[in-house]
Amino acid sequence: MTNRKITRRQAIATASAGTLGALTTLPFTSINLSNTTKLAIHGGNKVRSATWPAWPVWDPAAETDMLQMLRSGRWWRGRGEYVEEFEKQYASLMGTKRCLATASGTTALLVAMHVLGVDAGDEVLVSPYTFIATYNVIFMSKALPVFIDTDPETFLINPEDMEGKITDRTSAILPVHIYGLPVDMDKVMAVARKHNLKVIEDACQAWLGEYKGKKLGTLGDLGCFSFQNSKNLPTGEGGAIVGNNDDIMDRCHSFHNCGRPFGSVERSSEYPMRGSNRRMQQYQAITLLSQMKRIQADADRRLENALYLDKKLNEIPGIKTYRLVTEEARSAYHMYPFRFISEEFGGVKREKFIEALRAEGIACSPGYGPQNKEGIIEEALSSKGYKRLFSESRLRQWREQNHLPGNDRLCREAVIFGQNMLLGTRSDMDDIAHAILKIYENRESLR
Ligand SMILES: Cc1ncc(COP(=O)(O)O)c(C=O)c1O
């Protein structure tokens, strides 16, 4: 492969000739172009028949601990040495003073919100481009999610859209490092400091991602992680909160353990604060301890492959890889995202492109839809509780503000690959680029 850059205009002009002869002038000289004549969706040969790396990967070395724990009957964290060991190791990996393991990422967010004082009738600034759990937890806290528009180029919260949406009820910001891409935390923290807001990072997809030398999830007041089965650090279901403030982390511990005293939480009664059962179990911790042995090497491999893929895909007209918010950041890649610009791809619809890419043997999906328009919103806002907590005029204004052109655009253009694909080889990445290029060359047949 050559790294020679061509301009988008040159590429379009060259490739629009639509012949294999023209293709050789595109910068994929290492790719075998012999099967570019007919798309697989139209009965041609697929670019790739091999499967992608399987996920999750079980390490048999963990079986001794698992069996021992099962036989011991010490299955819960009350007497659970593995959960504590995981907390110690995860805090050290993240570079924080403390970690609290939880039953899931959702429960981690719920605990963090409660302890940081997000209360009924509050408002929380949040990105709409996320898994639904992010704002479900705001609703569960009886607060109002105030959506901040997404910057389609970064796939992330647009910090410029935050200040105008702050009211006297706003108590927190919930930035989401979606797909493991780092949010511009300097800008988020500046707004938070100016308006005295708490910051809870949804780092549920961002293990080992970095921003200016710090791990994602360690820049705000608290950071929350998920270890659900598909995640880069998986254990079926599981989560964690990380932080540096002992008092806050003690309160998180108490809350997640039914409000029982812990550390600095007052011991004047058996249940000095409200709480819930959000505890992690021992088997979850054993799996995590074993999965943590591979997480750094996996993260390095994903990054290396993603950077390689970036270079290749950026040379194809109509394909736009995401923009990193600063050079001093590192993405964790729970997904590899790019935008598909139909107008630059001969007017082919994104859905058709995805169908054609899948037919070539490249697993992909369109990512999140415009969830700020989901049924959950009206279901919540028209409920008895929300009508009590928020005035009619505030809810009307909220509905009027719920227009997010950046997010809508991203939801129309995004295409994503799973993190397991980035654990493949260079030649696997070439397959991806080759398939997209083949579709580009045959774009006329897809319209
Ligand atoms: C961005 C984001 N936030 C929150 C969650 C919730 O985590 P969990 O599924 O572990 O409850 C997830 C999980 O998919 C997520 O991706």
The ligand as an SDF file (V2000), in Angstrom:
LIG
                    3D

 16 16  0  0  0  0  0  0  0  0999 V2000
  -22.8080    4.1240   26.9480 C   0  0  0  0  0  0  0  0  0  0  0  0
  -23.4140    3.1440   27.8890 C   0  0  0  0  0  0  0  0  0  0  0  0
  -23.9070    3.5700   29.0620 N   0  0  0  0  0  0  0  0  0  0  0  0
  -24.4460    2.7270   29.9480 C   0  0  0  0  0  0  0  0  0  0  0  0
  -24.5240    1.3770   29.7140 C   0  0  0  0  0  0  0  0  0  0  0  0
  -25.1640    0.4770   30.7010 C   0  0  0  0  0  0  0  0  0  0  0  0
  -24.3270   -0.5540   31.0910 O   0  0  0  0  0  0  0  0  0  0  0  0
  -24.9330   -2.0000   31.4830 P   0  0  0  0  0  0  0  0  0  0  0  0
  -25.4570   -2.6450   30.2690 O   0  0  0  0  0  0  0  0  0  0  0  0
  -23.7320   -2.7150   32.0530 O   0  0  0  0  0  0  0  0  0  0  0  0
  -25.9650   -1.7750   32.5200 O   0  0  0  0  0  0  0  0  0  0  0  0
  -24.0150    0.8720   28.5200 C   0  0  0  0  0  0  0  0  0  0  0  0
  -24.0700   -0.5670   28.2050 C   0  0  0  0  0  0  0  0  0  0  0  0
  -24.2130   -0.9960   27.1020 O   0  0  0  0  0  0  0  0  0  0  0  0
  -23.4440    1.7710   27.5740 C   0  0  0  0  0  0  0  0  0  0  0  0
  -22.9570    1.3400   26.4130 O   0  0  0  0  0  0  0  0  0  0  0  0
  1  2  1  0
  2  3  1  0
  2 15  2  0
  3  4  2  0
  4  5  1  0
  5  6  1  0
  5 12  2  0
  6  7  1  0
  7  8  1  0
  8  9  2  0
  8 10  1  0
  8 11  1  0
 12 13  1  0
 12 15  1  0
 13 14  2  0
 15 16  1  0
M  END
$$$$
